[in-house]
Amino acid sequence: MSKRELVVVGLISGTSADGIDGVVARLPAVPTLQDVGGLTHWHVPLEGARREAIFAAFDTPRATADLTCRLNFDVGEWIAEAALATIAAAGLRVGDVDLIASHGQTIFHDPPASARSRGSTLQVGEPSVIAERTGITTVADFRVRDMAAWGHGAPLASFLDDLLFRPEAGTRVLLNLGGIGNVTLLPPRGLGDDVPRIACDTGPSNMVLDWIVEAVTGGAARFDRDGQLAGSGAIDDEFLGKLLDDDYFRAPAPKTTGRERYGAAYAARVLEEGRARGLGVAGIVATVTALTGATVADCIRGNVAGSHPLVEVVVAGGGARNPAILREIARRLPGVALTPIDDLGVPSQAKEALLFAVLGNAAIRGLPNTIPSSTGARHATVMGKVVPGANFASLMARLHGGARADGQR
């Protein structure tokens, strides 16, 4: 292995908190799509008491300081377990891994209200626990540095999207359908790096759908498998119009949102109003699915420059496996190809974990890992806090004993 190439484990528990995704990737200083073609992906479900503990922290009145403090360490233990499982799945030993990069679990995200205000964010999953349990140097807590620079701390995927997927011609959109949807609009490479890369959260994707399905089935189902419920119901256009009458959907990019706005309380109101309108479960799910499709399509249409027409939307995340969501997006973007990210060599469920592997790889090398035009920050930063592991001295010797990341000596 080259002195400059690192074996990195990337880990994330997403907004839906249904599990921890991990990847192992071998990354040079500036990776290309070809460099990530052989990554290993592993998923560790979060179930039972673990998932309940996370959801208790989402409930602001119940999320006391002692609960959040304990959860920070507990999630660190769970992420460490997932890291070791991912390493084993790749057929590697702990000593073969240079770096762990962990997003952790977002508990609260408060984006800035304007360009002149600063927001705040909190991710749990103590990196010191991860480094202690694995012996591997760990980078974590990425979002806070971008927010300190007056950014939204999201969507951080814009960094990976721009690095790996920017097209040679036309505009390509990278769409991630997680608990919250987010997009990155990528202009042609020929325009150079000074052209803005617009990115934002589109609004609720799987989060509201999953909550409603779990509520109406008494927990027997946690999501609308294959979009079957939505496919069996009719969209209530009047109800959809009311849901779309939302200040967030009208706000310009960059913008971010999360569970604080579109979490359990929002989903419960949608379910209650749907029932009050006489809709059955299938009709409510069909309408909320259409909400996801409409907000994604509206956001894309509203931000594509006419001089560089949209040629492709590359789709990742759990929602990429829901045909009903994809149909709703496709019918609002006629003539535009919807391409699974798997077709480009990255497993859909692995993308967000790969993002943090790439962010951590840049951070440990001291390289900026944000795109300010995507997050709204005043300048690019090196995001991530480093907790040295037992391998830290040897890692630093490898990184700094040879050629620098920029090729100078």
C-alpha positions in Angstrom: 0.0 0.0 0.0 1.2 3.5 -0.8 2.4 5.7 2.0 -0.2 8.2 1.0 -3.1 5.8 0.8 -5.1 5.2 4.0 -7.5 2.4 5.0 -10.4 4.3 6.5 -13.6 3.1 8.2 -16.5 5.5 7.7 -19.6 5.2 10.0 -22.9 7.0 10.4 -26.2 6.5 12.1 -28.7 8.6 10.1 -31.7 10.7 10.8 -34.0 7.6 10.9 -31.8 6.0 13.5 -32.5 2.5 12.1 -28.9 1.3 12.1 -25.2 2.1 11.8 -23.8 1.9 8.3 -20.1 1.3 7.9 -17.7 1.2 5.0 -14.0 0.3 4.6 -12.2 2.2 1.8 -8.6 2.6 0.7 -8.2 6.4 0.0 -5.5 8.5 -1.5 -5.3 12.2 -0.5 -7.8 13.2 -3.2 -10.0 10.2 -4.1 -11.7 9.6 -7.4 -14.7 7.4 -8.2 -12.3 4.6 -9.2 -10.6 4.7 -5.8 -13.9 3.7 -4.0 -15.0 1.0 -6.4 -13.9 -1.8 -4.1 -15.3 -0.6 -0.8 -16.9 -2.9 1.8 -20.3 -1.9 3.3 -21.7 -3.3 6.5 -25.0 -2.5 8.3 -25.6 -3.0 12.0 -29.3 -2.5 12.9 -30.3 -0.4 15.9 -33.2 -2.1 17.6 -35.0 -2.5 20.9 -33.6 -0.6 23.9 -30.9 1.0 21.8 -33.2 2.6 19.3 -35.6 3.6 22.1 -32.8 5.4 23.9 -32.0 7.4 20.8 -35.6 8.4 20.3 -35.9 9.4 23.9 -33.1 11.9 23.2 -35.0 13.2 20.2 -37.9 14.1 22.6 -36.7 17.5 23.8 -38.7 17.6 27.1 -37.3 14.2 28.0 -33.8 14.7 26.8 -32.2 15.7 30.1 -28.5 16.4 30.5 -27.9 13.1 32.3 -29.7 11.1 29.6 -27.8 12.8 26.8 -24.5 12.5 28.6 -25.0 8.7 29.0 -26.2 8.3 25.5 -23.1 10.0 24.1 -21.0 7.2 25.6 -23.4 4.4 24.8 -23.6 5.4 21.1 -19.8 5.6 21.1 -19.7 1.9 22.3 -22.2 0.9 19.6 -20.3 2.7 16.9 -17.1 1.0 18.1 -18.8 -2.4 17.8 -20.0 -1.5 14.3 -16.5 -0.4 13.3 -15.0 -3.7 14.4 -17.8 -5.6 12.6 -17.2 -3.6 9.4 -13.5 -4.3 9.6 -14.1 -8.0 10.0 -16.6 -8.0 7.1 -13.8 -6.6 4.9 -11.5 -9.5 5.9 -9.1 -7.1 7.7 -7.5 -7.0 11.1 -7.7 -3.9 13.4 -4.0 -3.3 12.7 -4.7 -3.0 9.0 -6.9 0.1 9.5 -5.4 3.6 9.7 -8.4 5.7 10.6 -12.0 5.7 11.8 -14.3 8.6 10.7 -17.6 8.7 12.6 -20.5 11.0 12.1 -22.2 9.7 15.2 -25.9 10.3 15.8 -27.5 13.7 15.4 -29.6 14.5 18.4 -30.5 18.2 17.7 -29.8 20.4 14.7 -30.6 24.1 14.8 -29.6 25.7 11.5 -28.9 29.5 11.3 -32.0 31.6 10.8 -30.2 33.9 8.4 -26.7 34.6 6.9 -26.0 36.8 9.8 -26.8 34.3 12.5 -25.1 31.2 13.8 -26.8 27.9 14.4 -25.8 24.9 16.5 -25.8 21.2 16.3 -25.2 18.1 18.5 -24.0 14.7 17.5 -23.5 12.0 20.1 -21.2 8.9 19.8 -18.1 9.8 21.9 -15.0 9.4 19.7 -12.8 8.8 22.7 -14.7 5.6 23.4 -14.3 4.5 19.7 -10.6 5.1 19.8 -10.2 3.4 23.1 -12.2 0.3 22.1 -10.6 -0.1 18.7 -7.1 1.4 19.2 -7.6 3.3 16.0 -7.2 7.1 15.6 -10.7 8.5 15.2 -12.0 11.7 13.6 -15.6 12.8 14.5 -17.9 15.7 15.2 -17.6 17.1 11.7 -20.6 19.5 11.4 -19.7 21.9 14.2 -16.7 23.5 12.4 -18.8 24.4 9.4 -21.4 25.9 11.7 -18.8 27.9 13.6 -17.9 29.4 10.2 -21.6 30.5 9.9 -22.6 27.6 7.7 -25.5 25.1 8.1 -23.3 22.1 8.9 -25.1 20.4 6.0 -25.6 19.0 3.5 -22.0 17.8 3.9 -22.6 15.3 1.0 -21.8 18.1 -1.4 -18.1 17.6 -0.7 -18.2 13.9 -1.8 -20.6 14.6 -4.6 -18.4 17.3 -6.1 -15.2 15.1 -5.7 -16.6 11.9 -7.3 -19.6 12.7 -9.5 -19.2 16.1 -11.1 -20.1 15.7 -14.9 -18.2 16.8 -17.9 -21.3 18.4 -19.5 -24.7 19.5 -18.3 -25.9 19.5 -14.7 -26.0 16.4 -12.7 -27.9 16.2 -9.4 -27.0 13.9 -6.5 -30.1 13.1 -4.5 -30.0 11.3 -1.2 -33.3 10.0 0.2 -32.7 9.4 3.8 -34.9 10.5 6.7 -34.5 14.0 5.2 -33.9 14.4 1.4 -30.9 16.4 0.2 -29.6 17.4 -3.2 -26.3 18.7 -4.6 -26.5 20.4 -8.1 -23.2 19.8 -9.9 -22.3 22.0 -12.9 -19.8 20.8 -15.6 -16.2 20.4 -14.6 -15.2 22.8 -17.3 -16.6 25.7 -15.4 -13.8 25.3 -12.7 -14.0 25.2 -8.9 -15.1 28.8 -8.4 -18.6 28.2 -9.7 -21.1 27.7 -6.8 -22.3 24.1 -6.2 -25.8 24.5 -4.8 -26.9 22.1 -2.1 -29.8 21.9 0.4 -32.1 19.7 2.3 -35.3 19.3 0.3 -37.6 18.3 3.3 -38.9 15.1 4.7 -38.1 11.9 2.8 -38.4 8.7 4.7 -38.8 10.1 8.2 -42.5 11.1 8.1 -43.4 8.0 6.0 -41.7 5.7 8.4 -43.3 7.2 11.5 -46.8 7.0 10.0 -46.3 3.4 8.8 -45.0 2.4 12.2 -47.8 4.2 14.0 -50.7 2.7 12.0 -49.2 -0.9 12.1 -48.5 -0.8 15.8 -44.8 -1.3 15.1 -45.4 -4.3 12.9 -43.8 -2.5 10.0 -41.3 0.3 10.1 -41.4 1.5 6.5 -43.5 1.2 3.4 -41.8 -1.8 1.8 -41.4 -1.4 -2.0 -43.9 1.5 -1.8 -46.8 -0.9 -1.7 -49.0 1.1 0.6 -48.5 4.3 -1.4 -49.1 2.4 -4.6 -52.4 1.1 -3.4 -53.7 4.6 -2.4 -54.8 7.7 -4.2 -53.1 11.1 -3.6 -55.3 13.8 -2.1 -54.2 16.8 -4.1 -55.9 19.3 -1.8 -54.2 17.8 1.2 -50.9 17.7 -0.7 -51.3 21.4 -1.6 -51.7 22.2 2.1 -48.6 20.3 3.1 -46.6 22.1 0.4 -47.7 25.5 1.7 -44.7 25.6 4.0 -42.2 28.3 4.5 -39.3 25.9 4.5 -40.1 24.6 1.0 -40.2 28.2 -0.3 -36.9 29.2 1.3 -33.8 29.6 -1.0 -30.7 27.4 -0.8 -28.6 26.8 1.1 -30.9 25.5 3.8 -31.1 22.5 6.1 -33.8 20.9 8.3 -34.3 17.8 10.3 -36.3 16.0 12.9 -36.8 19.2 14.9 -39.2 20.4 12.2 -40.4 17.2 10.5 -40.2 14.7 13.3 -42.8 12.8 15.3 -44.9 15.9 16.1 -45.2 16.8 12.5 -45.9 13.3 11.4 -48.6 12.9 14.0 -50.3 16.1 12.8 -50.2 14.8 9.2 -51.7 11.5 10.2 -54.4 13.2 12.3 -55.4 15.6 9.6 -55.4 12.8 6.9 -57.8 10.8 9.0 -60.0 13.9 9.6 -60.2 14.3 5.9 -61.5 10.7 5.7 -58.4 9.3 4.1 -57.4 5.7 4.7 -53.9 4.7 5.6 -53.0 4.1 1.9 -54.3 7.5 0.9 -52.3 9.2 3.6 -49.1 7.3 2.7 -49.7 8.1 -1.0 -50.0 11.8 -0.3 -47.0 12.0 2.0 -45.0 10.0 -0.7 -46.1 12.6 -3.2 -44.9 15.4 -0.8 -41.4 13.9 -0.9 -41.5 13.7 -4.7 -42.8 17.2 -5.1 -40.4 18.9 -2.7 -37.4 17.1 -4.4 -38.5 18.0 -7.9 -39.4 21.6 -7.0 -36.0 22.1 -5.3 -34.1 20.7 -8.3 -36.2 22.7 -10.9 -35.8 25.9 -8.9 -32.0 25.7 -8.8 -30.9 24.4 -12.2 -29.3 27.0 -14.3 -30.8 27.3 -17.8 -27.5 27.4 -19.5 -26.5 24.0 -18.2 -29.6 21.8 -18.5 -30.3 19.0 -16.1 -29.3 15.7 -17.6 -29.4 13.2 -14.7 -30.5 12.7 -11.1 -28.4 10.1 -9.3 -30.3 8.6 -6.4 -29.0 7.1 -3.1 -30.3 6.4 0.3 -33.1 4.2 1.7 -35.7 6.0 -0.3 -34.0 4.9 -3.5 -35.5 1.4 -2.8 -39.0 2.9 -2.7 -40.5 2.8 -6.3 -43.4 5.0 -5.3 -41.1 7.9 -4.3 -39.1 7.5 -7.5 -42.3 7.5 -9.6 -43.4 10.8 -7.9 -40.0 12.4 -8.7 -39.9 11.1 -12.2 -43.3 12.4 -13.2 -42.4 15.8 -12.1 -39.1 15.8 -13.9 -40.1 14.5 -17.4 -37.2 13.5 -19.6 -34.6 13.4 -16.9 -32.8 10.2 -16.2 -33.1 8.8 -12.6 -30.0 6.7 -12.1 -29.3 4.5 -9.0 -25.9 5.4 -7.5 -25.2 1.7 -7.6 -24.9 2.0 -11.4 -21.9 4.3 -10.8 -20.2 1.8 -8.5 -21.2 3.0 -5.1 -23.8 0.9 -3.1 -26.8 3.2 -2.3 -26.8 2.3 1.4 -23.0 2.9 1.6 -22.9 6.5 0.3 -23.3 8.4 3.6 -20.8 6.2 5.4 -18.4 6.7 2.5 -19.0 10.4 2.8 -17.6 10.4 6.4 -14.7 8.2 5.4 -13.8 10.8 2.7 -14.3 13.7 5.2 -12.1 12.0 7.8 -9.4 11.1 5.2 -9.2 14.8 4.3 -9.3 16.0 7.9 -6.4 13.9 9.1 -4.3 15.2 6.2 -5.2 18.8 7.0 -7.2 19.4 3.8 -10.4 21.5 3.6 -13.4 19.2 3.4 -16.4 21.6 2.9 -17.8 23.5 0.0 -19.0 26.9 1.4 -21.4 27.6 -1.4 -23.3 24.4 -0.5 -23.4 24.9 3.3 -23.6 28.7 3.4 -20.3 29.0 5.4 -18.2 32.1 4.9 -15.2 30.0 3.9 -14.0 26.4 3.6 -12.8 24.6 6.8 -11.1 21.4 7.9 -14.0 19.7 9.7 -13.5 17.0 12.3 -12.0 16.5 15.8 -9.1 14.0 16.1 -8.8 11.6 19.0 -5.4 9.7 18.7 -5.6 6.0 18.9 -2.8 3.5 19.7 -1.7 3.8 16.0 -1.5 7.6 16.0 2.3 7.9 16.0 2.8 5.5 13.2 0.0 7.1 11.3 1.6 10.6 11.6 4.9 9.1 10.6 3.4 7.7 7.4 1.6 10.9 6.5 4.3 13.3 7.2 7.5 11.3 6.7 7.1 11.2 2.9 5.6 13.5 0.3 3.1 16.0 1.4 -0.6 15.8 0.2 0.1 18.5 -2.3 3.0 16.6 -3.8 5.7 18.9 -2.4 8.5 17.8 0.0 
